[in-house]
């Protein structure tokens, strides 16, 4: 796979070939990608919504008025579900929304998302991530030179302190180490800019997992 490679200062570019870049048949891994995206989003849910049943509502269990003679319907205590301040029938209780996804499926989904971005020309490379200072404007200027606009995922093997500080005030920029990149990161971004080490590490992770599963 040939990708555009920029110098560290973004001044010029050329094409470079990434060895062992993954490839997939059309349609393969689409369902795995969907499954992984749903699982990641589900795992982010806290699941702490809670309501009280009529047994848990504070109050007396005394019958609020006599059974007959008042021209009203028969009523029990004030904690009944149909009364204001009473309990809730079949309401939510704290629970876990977490979903388990097998490693083979996760890697297939990651491969599908990476291949799709590469096919669309949405992946660019840079020799190394480095800026003169921790100022946001320096990093923003570098991204502008590269042509990165909109939601952008920045991938690297590691990031120094200047990069971490400079990128944190850019709302549409997300930093991610190559070892931590998941399918949702790739699906939720407009383009990817990765260091050479970062993309090689990501490709190696996918290649190793595929060879282990074969």
C-alpha positions as CSV (number, residue, x, y, z in Angstrom):
1,X,0.0,0.0,0.0
2,X,1.4,3.4,-1.0
3,X,0.7,6.3,1.3
4,X,1.6,10.0,1.3
5,X,4.6,10.7,3.6
6,X,5.4,14.1,5.0
7,X,8.6,15.4,6.6
8,X,8.5,16.1,10.3
9,X,7.8,19.8,9.7
10,X,5.2,19.0,7.0
11,X,7.2,20.9,4.4
12,X,7.2,18.4,1.6
13,X,5.7,15.0,0.8
14,X,6.4,11.9,-1.2
15,X,4.8,8.4,-1.5
16,X,6.1,5.5,0.5
17,X,5.1,1.8,0.5
18,X,4.0,0.2,3.7
19,X,5.0,-3.4,3.7
20,X,2.5,-6.1,4.8
21,X,-0.4,-3.5,4.8
22,X,-3.6,-5.6,5.3
23,X,-6.1,-6.2,2.5
24,X,-9.6,-7.6,2.6
25,X,-12.2,-8.7,0.1
26,X,-15.2,-6.4,-0.4
27,X,-17.7,-6.8,2.4
28,X,-15.5,-9.0,4.6
29,X,-15.4,-7.8,8.2
30,X,-18.3,-5.3,7.9
31,X,-20.4,-7.2,10.4
32,X,-17.4,-7.6,12.7
33,X,-16.9,-3.8,12.5
34,X,-20.5,-3.2,13.4
35,X,-20.4,-5.6,16.3
36,X,-17.2,-4.0,17.7
37,X,-18.5,-0.5,17.4
38,X,-21.7,-1.4,19.3
39,X,-19.7,-3.3,21.9
40,X,-17.3,-0.4,22.6
41,X,-20.2,2.0,22.9
42,X,-22.1,-0.3,25.2
43,X,-19.0,-0.8,27.4
44,X,-18.9,3.0,27.9
45,X,-22.3,3.0,29.5
46,X,-22.3,3.3,33.3
47,X,-25.5,1.4,33.8
48,X,-26.3,3.2,37.1
49,X,-29.9,4.2,36.4
50,X,-32.1,3.1,39.3
51,X,-35.7,3.4,40.5
52,X,-37.4,2.3,43.6
53,X,-40.1,-0.4,43.8
54,X,-43.1,0.1,46.0
55,X,-41.4,-2.0,48.6
56,X,-38.4,0.4,48.7
57,X,-40.3,3.7,48.8
58,X,-40.3,5.2,52.3
59,X,-43.8,5.5,53.9
60,X,-46.4,3.6,55.8
61,X,-48.1,0.5,54.4
62,X,-51.4,1.6,55.9
63,X,-54.5,1.6,53.8
64,X,-55.1,5.3,52.9
65,X,-58.9,5.1,53.4
66,X,-61.6,2.5,54.0
67,X,-62.5,0.0,51.4
68,X,-66.2,1.0,50.9
69,X,-68.5,3.8,51.4
70,X,-66.6,6.8,49.9
71,X,-67.5,6.4,46.2
72,X,-63.9,5.9,45.2
73,X,-62.0,3.0,43.9
74,X,-60.5,0.5,46.3
75,X,-57.0,1.7,47.3
76,X,-54.2,0.3,49.3
77,X,-51.2,2.2,50.6
78,X,-49.8,5.4,49.2
79,X,-46.7,3.6,47.8
80,X,-48.7,2.0,45.0
81,X,-47.2,2.5,41.5
82,X,-50.2,4.5,40.2
83,X,-49.8,7.2,42.9
84,X,-47.5,10.2,42.7
85,X,-44.4,9.5,44.9
86,X,-45.1,5.8,44.8
87,X,-42.9,3.0,43.5
88,X,-42.0,2.2,39.8
89,X,-43.1,-1.0,38.1
90,X,-40.4,-2.7,36.1
91,X,-38.1,0.4,36.3
92,X,-34.4,0.3,35.6
93,X,-31.9,-1.1,38.1
94,X,-28.1,-0.8,38.1
95,X,-26.7,-3.3,35.6
96,X,-23.8,-3.9,33.3
97,X,-24.1,-3.3,29.6
98,X,-20.7,-4.7,28.8
99,X,-20.4,-7.0,25.8
100,X,-17.6,-9.5,25.1
101,X,-16.0,-9.5,21.7
102,X,-13.5,-12.2,20.7
103,X,-10.0,-11.1,19.8
104,X,-10.3,-12.5,16.3
105,X,-13.4,-10.4,15.7
106,X,-11.8,-7.3,17.1
107,X,-8.8,-7.6,14.8
108,X,-10.9,-8.2,11.8
109,X,-13.0,-5.1,12.6
110,X,-9.8,-3.0,13.0
111,X,-8.5,-4.3,9.7
112,X,-11.7,-3.5,7.9
113,X,-11.7,0.1,9.3
114,X,-8.1,0.6,8.4
115,X,-8.5,-0.8,4.9
116,X,-11.5,1.4,4.3
117,X,-9.7,4.6,5.3
118,X,-6.7,3.7,3.2
119,X,-8.9,3.0,0.2
120,X,-10.5,6.4,0.6
121,X,-7.1,8.1,0.7
122,X,-7.8,9.3,4.3
123,X,-4.5,8.1,5.8
124,X,-1.4,10.2,5.7
125,X,2.0,9.6,7.3
126,X,4.6,11.8,8.9
127,X,8.2,10.9,9.6
128,X,8.0,11.8,13.2
129,X,5.8,13.8,15.6
130,X,7.8,16.7,16.9
131,X,7.0,20.4,17.6
132,X,9.2,23.2,18.8
133,X,7.2,23.9,22.0
134,X,4.0,22.9,23.8
135,X,2.0,25.7,22.3
136,X,-1.2,24.7,20.6
137,X,-0.6,27.1,17.6
138,X,2.6,25.2,16.7
139,X,0.9,21.9,16.5
140,X,-2.2,23.4,14.7
141,X,0.2,25.0,12.2
142,X,1.8,21.6,11.5
143,X,-1.6,20.0,10.9
144,X,-2.6,22.8,8.6
145,X,0.5,22.4,6.6
146,X,-0.2,18.7,6.3
147,X,-3.8,19.4,5.3
148,X,-5.4,17.8,8.2
149,X,-8.8,19.4,8.9
150,X,-11.9,18.2,10.6
151,X,-11.9,15.2,13.0
152,X,-8.4,13.8,12.8
153,X,-6.9,10.8,14.6
154,X,-3.2,11.2,15.4
155,X,-1.3,7.9,15.8
156,X,2.2,7.4,17.1
157,X,4.3,4.9,18.8
158,X,4.8,7.4,21.7
159,X,4.2,11.1,22.1
160,X,6.5,13.5,23.9
161,X,5.2,16.0,26.4
162,X,5.1,18.9,23.9
163,X,2.8,17.0,21.6
164,X,0.5,15.9,24.4
165,X,0.2,19.5,25.7
166,X,-0.1,21.1,22.3
167,X,-2.9,18.8,21.1
168,X,-5.2,18.8,24.2
169,X,-6.9,22.1,23.3
170,X,-7.8,21.1,19.8
171,X,-11.4,19.8,20.0
172,X,-11.3,17.7,16.8
173,X,-7.9,16.1,17.4
174,X,-7.4,12.9,19.2
175,X,-4.1,11.4,20.1
176,X,-3.8,7.6,20.3
177,X,-0.8,5.3,20.7
178,X,-0.8,2.6,18.0
179,X,-1.1,-0.2,20.6
180,X,-4.4,1.4,21.8
181,X,-6.1,2.1,18.5
182,X,-9.5,0.4,18.1
183,X,-12.1,0.1,15.4
184,X,-14.3,2.9,16.9
185,X,-11.3,5.3,16.8
186,X,-11.0,4.7,13.1
187,X,-14.7,4.8,12.3
188,X,-15.3,8.0,14.2
189,X,-12.6,10.0,12.4
190,X,-12.5,11.9,9.1
191,X,-8.8,11.2,8.5
192,X,-5.7,9.6,10.1
193,X,-2.2,11.0,10.3
194,X,0.3,8.6,11.7
195,X,4.0,8.5,12.3
196,X,6.0,5.9,10.4
197,X,6.7,4.0,13.6
198,X,3.0,4.2,14.5
199,X,1.6,2.8,11.3
200,X,4.3,0.0,11.2
201,X,3.4,-0.9,14.8
202,X,-0.3,-1.0,14.0
203,X,0.2,-3.1,10.8
204,X,2.5,-5.5,12.8
205,X,-0.2,-5.9,15.5
206,X,-2.8,-6.8,12.9
207,X,-0.4,-9.1,11.0
208,X,0.7,-11.0,14.1
209,X,-2.9,-11.5,15.3
210,X,-3.9,-12.8,11.9
211,X,-1.0,-15.3,11.8
212,X,-1.9,-16.4,15.3
213,X,-5.5,-17.1,14.4
214,X,-4.7,-18.9,11.1
